[in-house]
Amino acid sequence: MEDNNSKKILLTVLGVAILIVAVVGISFALFTSNDQITGENSIKSGTVTMSFSEKTNGIALSDALPMSEADALQKLTNDGEYFDFDVVTKTSKEGTVIPYKVSVAKISGELNDNQIAINLQKLEAGGNYTSVISGKKVSDFPDGVIVDATDNAGTATGKIDSYRLRIWIAGDQDASTINSNSKYSLRVNVNGGV
């Protein structure tokens, strides 16, 4: 009996030793590489900052009647009649591309996306706004994306893209079919990625 127990213990110790050698050998093989690296092999990282700021949480219509885009741009000039927002991109490596998307989504209201006209303007270096979206309705953007800034390059000091959004009941809508106290509200989202 003692011989059997001795053999079992010896086989167990031998099995554990073989297992340890196998695990160490496999681990060494996994962490050792024979590849020859030529040239520079480096990973560089920098800081990327993106922010979205607005004065209000969204834009809303109430007690509105249909109008043309020209009338909307001329008449909707008071606070609350347009939606201003900024997208700031800053990077520690000048010229790094920091893409972002601006999207809109209906929050609430009786009016539909195909009844709501949209105009988006971007503030240019000279201080004037230039329309980047004109003659469109919210329904013309099924995924909601109204700006896809895939080539936006951030700056070390911080690049600011300022936008002004206006919405109104489109001029092609029949005013007699629109309830005088109909409402519509829209949320603006900005999503970025690198």
C-alpha positions in Angstrom: 0.0 0.0 0.0 2.8 2.4 0.8 4.3 1.7 -2.7 0.9 2.7 -4.3 0.7 5.9 -2.2 4.3 6.7 -3.0 3.7 6.2 -6.7 0.5 8.4 -6.6 2.4 11.2 -4.8 5.3 10.9 -7.2 3.0 11.0 -10.2 1.1 14.0 -8.8 4.3 15.9 -8.1 5.6 15.0 -11.6 2.3 16.1 -13.2 2.3 19.4 -11.3 5.9 20.1 -12.4 5.1 19.3 -16.0 2.1 21.7 -15.8 4.3 24.5 -14.3 6.9 24.1 -17.1 4.2 24.1 -19.7 2.5 27.3 -18.3 5.9 29.1 -18.0 6.9 28.1 -21.5 3.6 29.2 -23.0 3.7 32.5 -21.1 7.3 33.2 -22.2 6.3 32.5 -25.8 3.3 34.8 -25.6 5.4 37.7 -24.2 8.5 37.2 -26.5 8.5 38.4 -30.0 11.1 37.8 -32.8 9.8 40.5 -35.0 12.4 42.9 -36.4 11.2 46.6 -36.1 12.7 48.9 -38.7 12.2 52.7 -38.6 10.4 54.6 -36.0 7.7 52.8 -34.0 6.1 55.2 -31.6 2.7 56.1 -30.3 1.9 59.7 -29.8 -1.1 61.1 -27.9 -2.5 64.5 -27.3 -5.3 66.2 -25.5 -8.6 66.8 -27.4 -11.3 68.9 -25.9 -14.8 69.5 -27.4 -17.6 71.4 -25.8 -21.1 72.5 -26.8 -22.7 75.5 -25.3 -26.0 77.2 -25.8 -28.0 79.9 -24.0 -31.3 77.9 -23.9 -32.1 74.2 -24.0 -33.8 74.3 -27.4 -36.1 76.2 -29.6 -39.8 76.2 -29.6 -42.7 77.6 -31.7 -46.1 78.6 -30.5 -48.9 80.6 -32.0 -47.1 80.8 -35.3 -48.4 81.1 -38.8 -46.7 79.9 -42.1 -44.1 82.3 -43.6 -41.4 82.3 -46.2 -37.7 81.9 -45.4 -37.0 85.5 -46.3 -39.7 86.7 -43.9 -38.4 84.3 -41.2 -34.8 85.6 -41.5 -36.1 89.2 -41.4 -38.6 88.8 -38.6 -37.1 86.2 -36.3 -34.4 88.4 -34.8 -35.2 88.6 -31.1 -33.9 86.4 -28.3 -36.0 83.2 -28.1 -36.9 83.4 -31.9 -33.6 81.8 -32.8 -31.2 79.3 -31.2 -27.5 80.2 -30.9 -24.9 77.6 -30.0 -21.1 77.2 -30.1 -19.0 74.1 -30.8 -15.4 74.5 -29.4 -12.7 72.2 -30.4 -9.2 72.4 -28.8 -6.2 70.1 -29.1 -2.7 70.0 -27.9 -1.5 69.1 -31.4 -2.4 71.9 -33.9 -4.4 70.7 -36.9 -5.8 67.5 -35.3 -9.1 66.7 -37.0 -11.9 66.6 -34.4 -15.1 65.7 -36.3 -18.5 66.4 -35.0 -22.2 66.1 -36.0 -25.0 68.5 -35.2 -28.4 66.9 -35.1 -31.9 68.0 -34.4 -34.8 66.1 -32.9 -38.4 67.0 -32.1 -39.2 67.2 -28.4 -42.9 67.8 -28.5 -45.8 69.5 -30.2 -48.7 69.0 -32.5 -46.9 70.1 -35.7 -44.9 67.6 -37.7 -41.4 67.7 -39.0 -42.6 68.1 -42.6 -44.4 71.4 -41.6 -41.4 73.0 -40.0 -38.8 74.9 -42.1 -35.2 75.2 -40.9 -32.4 77.6 -41.5 -28.9 77.2 -40.0 -26.3 79.9 -40.2 -22.6 79.8 -39.3 -20.8 82.9 -38.0 -17.9 83.8 -40.3 -14.6 85.5 -39.5 -16.0 88.9 -40.5 -18.8 88.8 -38.0 -21.6 87.9 -40.5 -23.8 84.9 -40.5 -23.9 82.7 -43.7 -26.6 80.1 -44.3 -25.3 76.6 -44.4 -28.9 75.1 -44.5 -31.5 76.9 -46.4 -34.8 76.0 -48.1 -35.2 72.7 -46.1 -37.6 71.2 -43.7 -36.8 69.2 -40.6 -38.2 66.1 -42.4 -35.5 66.5 -45.1 -33.0 65.1 -42.5 -34.3 61.7 -41.6 -31.4 60.9 -39.3 -31.6 64.4 -37.8 -28.0 65.3 -38.8 -27.9 68.8 -40.1 -24.1 69.4 -39.9 -21.4 66.7 -40.5 -18.1 68.4 -39.8 -15.8 65.5 -40.7 -12.9 67.8 -41.6 -13.0 70.1 -38.6 -9.4 70.8 -37.4 -9.1 71.9 -33.8 -6.6 74.4 -32.7 -4.3 74.7 -29.6 -6.1 77.9 -28.5 -9.6 76.5 -29.2 -11.5 76.8 -32.4 -15.1 78.1 -32.0 -17.8 77.4 -34.6 -20.8 79.6 -33.8 -24.2 78.7 -35.2 -27.7 80.3 -35.3 -30.7 78.1 -35.9 -34.2 79.3 -36.8 -37.4 77.3 -37.3 -40.8 78.3 -38.5 -44.0 76.9 -40.1 -43.1 76.5 -43.7 -44.7 78.9 -46.2 -46.2 76.0 -48.3 -48.5 75.0 -45.4 -52.2 76.0 -45.4 -52.7 78.5 -42.6 -56.4 77.5 -42.3 -55.4 73.9 -41.3 -53.1 75.0 -38.6 -54.5 75.5 -35.1 -53.6 79.0 -33.8 -52.1 77.6 -30.6 -50.1 74.7 -32.2 -46.7 74.1 -30.7 -43.5 72.5 -31.8 -40.2 72.3 -30.0 -36.8 71.0 -31.2 -33.7 69.9 -29.4 -30.1 70.3 -30.8 -27.5 67.7 -30.1 -23.7 67.8 -30.9 -21.7 64.6 -30.9 -18.0 64.5 -31.5 -15.5 61.8 -32.1 -11.8 61.3 -33.0 
